[in-house]
């Protein structure tokens, strides 16, 4: 599975009102930084952790509320959140498999490679997908015990601590 075709995926059911789009951000005291989400229609496109929010960001959105509650200790699998990803097909398989790792559990890169249906020589694809994951937390790369994460290391430590990993 080495194709570099681009594909868009939709996972889950419904996130918020259809047609809503924009950048939403809020300070996350437990991280000492901002949590920022990009949304288009009913799809979550990105989650990031900038030092300061985008100047055009709004502070109110259902998914942003849920992420902030999660960061405060609420259990949330985010299974019902619809995500929109445009990534190479092989990386998409990795990110889809990553979403299947349950809250509070981990998987190794080797397990994730197998879950994604990749060949034994495609471990680098797993690392690339995790490192470039545009929707951390909802696509929980912090649950991969021996892989890279798309979030700053301090954020990754906090996410792992929240889930007892």
Helices and strands as residue ranges (DSSP letters): E 6-11, E 21-28, E 33-40, E 43-48, H 62-71, E 83-88, H 89-99, H 109-115, G 120-122, H 123-131, G 141-143, H 153-162
